[in-house]
Amino acid sequence: MKIREDFTTLFGVNPDLVASAPGRVNLIGEHIDYSDGFVLPFAIQARTYCALRIRSDERVRVATNQNKRDVFESSIAELKPQTGPVWTRYILGVLWALDIKVGVEILVDSEVPSGAGLSSSAALECSVATALNAHFELGKSLTELARITQRAENEYVGVPCGIMDQSISLMGKAGHALLLDCRDLSTRQIKVDFESNDLKLLIVDTRAHHALVDGGYAERRTQCEAVAKELGVKAMRDLSIGELETARTRLPELNYLRARHAVTEIGRVLEAVKVLEADDFDTFGNLLTKSHKSLRDDYNVSCPELDLAVDTALNLGALGARMVGGGFGGSTISLIKSDEAAKVAVEIERAFSKSGFGSPRFFDSLPGDGARVESY
């Protein structure tokens, strides 16, 4: 495995083990994990790899193949939230959250594109957590690791993310999406078989700016929490659309719109599970498109590149399309006939060029497996 060789070249010794974890595509259920909602992601086949060696002292040395010459050094005792270069915090935060007491050397390498809305951060966190859990025989369950890696991102990195990304990166199963109840973390595997129905999920990385740490994500979470507090419920999960409409005049208009997205999106997820189990892909596609419109109009987390990719796909006959991830850039998904994928990609690229946008990237993925130890 190449990362083992790279680790040995960089640190002069062999790693103790290599673990990996995938990025994800969320089929539907965006910006509702922190509202105790339901989400339906699947693990993509692109993975992040973590090579790990335990040291005999308290030194911490971490590096990435995306910038191999930049080895960050610290010590376990010095790890405090929001310290270290930004890229290192996703690694250091896991060490901190797991309360590791000895030094380590870590090299990571990722196939998951950064900033594409495919959760490269969770893939990184979960690959490190899986390696540490295995090496130290910590015995943490996947649910426990999801909470620990979420805490690392919330408190150490400083991004108030929900728990969806870490959960699917750890719990993914090939051929399935994961219905995750974000309140109690109960899960159910939902079979997803686009291939047998001559369909393909086209993923378009718009390469537009995508950075949740810049405040837009936190602002929307705060707005939803303010509505819950005002209406006396724990979270948007506990609010019906009728109750929200009745209370509209009590809320700032912007907060009402944020809440409307959350409440209706939770309903769309539950309907999506039913129609996927019935192989009703026309209705599923319609739900995808409704989700995008809600994210665009009520949650205001889309951008011109995302809208153009979605609209172009729909105009070419896609069953449905929407932005995925936190928004403000990143990727879209489009459910299309398998034999039309090349044409749709060409037309989206042409539309981007005509609008003066940079060239997007295209790929597709079947649902893959979650985090695992690759080798000792």
C-alpha positions, 0 to 999 in steps of 0.5 A: 500500500503506497501510504505505508511506503510514503510514511516510511520515507517521511518518518524513517520507520514503518507505520503500526497500521493503516486505516481508512474511512470514506467520504459521503453523498447525502441523498436527502436530508440537508442541514437537519442533522443538528435539528434532530432530524432524519438523514439518508446518506451513503458512503462513497467509494473514495476514501481517506487513509491514515497511517499511524505509529505510536511513539515512546514519548509525547511528541505528535507529528502529523503530515498529509500527502496533499502537502508532504513536506509540511510536518506539523509537530507538537506534543500531547500536552499542548493540544488545545481546541483550535490550535495548530494549522487548520488542516491539522485540527481534524487530526489533532482534535481526534487525539484530543477527544479520545484523550490519547496520552502518548505521542504519535506519527500520522500521515494521511492521504485522501481520495475525497476532494476537499471543499466539494461537499462530500465530507472530506473532514469526516473521512479524515477524522474517522480514519484517524479515530478508527486507527487509534481505536484499533491500535489502543484496543479502546473498544469504542462502538461505531456510535461512540466513535461518531460522537467522539469525532463529532466532538472533535470537529465541534470543539477542537476545530470549531465547526458546529456540525451535526453527526451525520457525516461521521456516522455514515463514514463509520457505518456505511454499507455497500449497496445501501444508504443509511437512514440515521435518526440524528436524535438517538443515532438509531440506524436502518440500512436502506437498499439503493439500487440505481444500477439495476434500474438503468439510473446513475447518480451523477456527482458534480463538483462545482469547485466553488468555494466551500468552507463551513468554518466561515460562519454561514453554517453556524448562523443557520444552526443558531436560527433554527435553535432560536425558533425551537426555543421560541416555540417551546420544542427541543428541535425542529424534529418536534415541530409540524408544518401546521404548528410552524405556520400558526406561529409564523407571526411570532418569528422573524421572517428569516428564522421562519424560512430557516425553520420551514426548510428544516421541517419540510426536509425532515418530511422529505427524508421519510417519504424518500425512504418509502419511495426508494423501498418501492423503487419509485424513482420518479417520486424520489427524483421529485423529492430531490428537486424540492429539497434543492429549492428549499435549500436555495430559497428558504435556507439560502445556502446555494450559489450560482454554480450549484443552481446552474448544475441543477437547472442544466441537469433538470432541463436535460431530463434528470429525474431530480437534482439538488445541491449536497453538503453544507452549501455555499459551493461544493457539489450537486447530485443528479439522478439521470438515465445511465446512457445520458450521463456523458451528455449531461456532463458535457452540457453542464461543462458547457454551461459553466464555461458560458457563465464564466465559471471554472471547469467542474469535475464529474464522477459517480459512486455506488454506495460503499463500505464505512471505515475499516483497518486496512493493514497492520 
